[in-house]
Amino acid sequence: MTAPLTGVVPVVPTIFGDDESLDLTGLRRVIDYLVDAETDGLCALANYSEQFSLTDDERDLVARTIMEHTAGRRPVIVTTSHYSARVTAERSRRAQDMGAAMVMVMPPFFGATMTVPADQVVEYFARVADAIDIPVMVQDAPLSPTPLPVPLLAELIGSVPQVRYAKIEVPQAADKIAALGDRLPGRFDGEESVTLIPDLDAGATGTMPSSMVPAELGGIVRAHAAGDRSGAVTAWERLLPLIHFENRQCGLRAQKILLHEGGIIGSERTRAPLGPVAPRTRRGLVELARERDPLILRWAR
């Protein structure tokens, strides 16, 4: 990857069978759908990939499957987060050896209260970067109680040259994106792109949504970049009820429901203890999606 990565980089869900075993055939179909959706890259083993439900061996198998099946058609980001700098560095090195274009890493934390002070956050990312040659994306997510205020992110950028990207998905993301400015060439938002337009207005260079509506989000990002803000806003407002429903009612299960509904995967199963959404919620999601006729419901038909 030579030019900076921009645009739409969806999280690739990990696909399971009804018995919760890995479904690598289904995973490969999802990758083909995402490539046909004209995405700009793919992100593996993120939280919306249920990385927290996988063994270490399964993590490697999923990453390798994504890398091999993508086969250079898109750059792949691999999430390698772990509390231990040593483990994160080892995961990152394996991801690089598999062909990852970048790694995404959250600041270290454990549970809701075990956080890390700012100086150790910088040291942690420096140790990870020392183990690899590819860029690092910092994931600033609500899941982590270790804070990443703008001054700390600026220090990271200055101290660890491989930190070239950030995924900002905390409240007031637009303000943080604007404050970082051109110091960081890759400024992505997340949270299913629920705040996409204000984030693009603030200087975001891309978005990292789920795999639910990446084709449609791509059109919005490209329109905004071309100066058609009015068209981008209109398209985003049409999608927003569906994205908001995903964000607030279903979480990561929404993409699997629609992948299954569209015939791309055979099962929408998640691993226990994460169970299915209520039937009422599922009906509401599918109804909102059908009204908008996204590619996810048409690709396999």
N, C-alpha and C positions, 0 to 999 in steps of 0.2 A: 504494500500500500504506500504510494508515493504522495499523492495529493491528500490534503486533510479530509477526513470522513465527515460528511454532512448529510442532512436529509432524514429519512425515516429508517430506524434500525430497531425492528421489533424483537421482543423476547421470544425465543423458541420454546414452546411448552414441551415438557417431557410427557410422552404418551404412554399410558398403561393399558393393559387389557383389563377385562372385568375381574380378573383374579389379582390385579395389582402388579403383575409382572411387566417388565419393559416391553413395549411394542415398537420395535425398531423399524418395522415396515411402515407403521403409521407415522413415525417420526420423519421418515424419508418423504412421505407424501406431504407432510406439513412443509418441509423445506422446499419442495417443488412448488407448492402453492405460494409460499412467500417470495420465491424468486419471480414467479409469474406476476406477483403483485407489484413488481417494479420497486421493491425495497432497495435501499442503498447499502445495507449490511444486515447481519444477523447477530443476535446476542444469545449465547448459550449459558445454561446453568445459573441463571438469575433467580431471584426469589419467585417470580412468576413462572419459572421452570420447575418449581418445587424442589430446588436443589437441597433443601433441608430434609427431604424425604429419601435421599439417595445414599447408598453406601459409597465409599471411596472408589471401589472398583466400578460401580455403576456410573459414577461421575465421569471416569475416564472413558468408559464405553460410550456414553452419550456424547461426550465431546468429540471422540474420534469418529463416531458415526456422522455427526453433523459436519465435521471437517471434510471427511471423505466424500460424503454425498453432495455437499455444496461444491466441492471440486473447483474452487477458485471463482465460481460464478458471483460470489459476494464475499467481501471481507467478513470475518467472524471474530466477534469479541467473546472472550470466555471469562466468566465471573469466577474469581479464585479466592474470595474472601474467607478469612478464618481469623480467630483471635490471635493466634500465634504468627509472628512475622516469619518464623522459620517454615511453618506449614504453608503459609500464603506464598512465600518465595518458591518453595518446591512445586506447588500447584501451578504457579505462573510459569516456571521453567518447563514443566510438562506441556502446558498449553502452547507455549512458543514452539516446542519441538514438534507438536502436532500440526502446526501451521497457523495458529491464531495470529490475527493482525494486531491484537491489542488485548489487554486484560482489564477487567473492571473490578475494583476493590473498594469495599466499605471500610471506614475507619474501624479499628479494633474495639470490640465490646463483647460483653457476655451478659445475657439476661437484660433486665431493665435497669440495673443499678451499677454494674461493673463497667466503668468507663476508663478512658485513658487521657492524661493531661496533654496539652498541646505539644510540648516539646517531644514527648514520646510518640505522638502521632506522626510528626515529621520524621523521626528516626525509623519508625515502622515502615513508612512508604519508601524511605531511602534504602532500607534493607531489601525490600521487594524489588525495587528498580535495579539494584546492583546485580540481581540474579538473572536479569533478562535484557534484551536489546530492543524490545518492542515498546510502544507507548503504554502508559497507564491512564485509565479513566478512574477518577475518584467518584464513588457513588455516595451522594449526600442524600440519604433516605430517612424517613421517619422511623424506620425500624431500629436504627442505631441511636442509643442515648448519648454517644460520644459526639459532642457538637463540632460543627465545622463552620465557624463564623468567617466572614469574608477575609479578615486579616490573617487567619490561619491558612485559608486556601491560598491567599497571595504568598504567604511564606512557603507553602508547599511548592507552588509554581516556581518560585525563585530558587529554592534549595534543591529540588529534585527535577532536573530538566525533562525527564521522561513523563512527568505529569503534564500531559498536553490536552486532556479532556476532562470534563466533569459532567455527571448526570445530576442535575439539581431537581429534586422532587419533594422539597419541604415547603411548608406554608411560606407565602411571599417569595416564591421562586423567582419571579420576574425581577424583583429588587436585587436579589443576589446575582442573577445573571447580568443585569445592567452594571452592577458594581464591579464585577470581574472584568467586563469589557474585553478589549483585545489582548489582554495579558494571557488569555487562555483561548487558543484557536478553536477548540471544540467545546461548545456550550450547548448541552442537550437538556431538555426537560424530560419528565417521566410521568408517573401517576396517570397512566392511560391517556395522556395528552389532554387531560381535563382542563388545563389552563393554557392551552397551546397558543392562542392568539396573543394574549398579553405577554407570554414568554417570547414569542417571535418578535413582537414589537420591542421587547427589551434587549434583543440582540442574540437570542438563541439561534444556533446554526443547525439544529435538528431536534428530533424528538425520539424517545424510546418507549413506544407503547407496547401493548400486548399484541398478539397475532390476530386480533379480532377484525380491525378495519385498517390495516396498514396501507392498502392500495388507495383508499379514500383519503387518508391522512397525507399520503404522498402528494396527491393533487393539491391539497390545501397548502402544504409547505412550498411546493413549487410556484403556486400562484402568488403567495406572499413574497417569495424571493424575486419574482418577476415584476413586482410593484403593484399587483392587483390585490390590494388589501381588501377591498370591498368584496370581491369574488371569494377570497379566502374566508372572510368572516361569514358570508352567506353559507358556504359549504360547511364550515365548522359548526355553525348554529343548527344546521340540519342534523348533523351527527351527534351533537352534544347530549340530547336526551338518552341516546343509546350508550354513549361513553359514561355519562353520569350514572346510569343504571348499573353498568359494569363496575364502576369504581365504588359505589356505595352499597350495592345489593348483592353482588356476586363475587367480586374479587377475581382471582385467577381462574375460577371455574367458568366464567363467561366465555372465554375463548374456546375452551374445550366443548362446551355445550354447542356453540355454533359450528365448530369444526365437525362435530358429530352430526349435527342437524344438516349440514351441507354435504355429508357423505365423504368427507376427507379422511376421517378416522373412524374406527369401529367402536370405540368406547370413550365416553367422557369421564371415566373413572379418575378420581384422585386417591391418594393413599391415606388410609386411616392414620390419625383420627380426623382428617379433613374429609367430611362427608359431602353428599350432594346438596344443592340448594333445595329449598322447598318447591314443590310442584307449582305453586302459585307464582313464585319468583321466576322459575324457568319459563313458564308461559309468558310472563311479562317481558322477559328478555327476547324471546323468539318473536313475539309480536312487534316489538320495537324494531328488531332487525329486519323482519320481512317488509315492513313499511319503507325501509331504506334500501333494500335489495343490494346488500354489499357483496363483493366478490366472494367472500367466504361461503356464501350460500349458493353461489353459481359455478364456482370453479370446477367441481367434480361432476356436474350434471351434464 
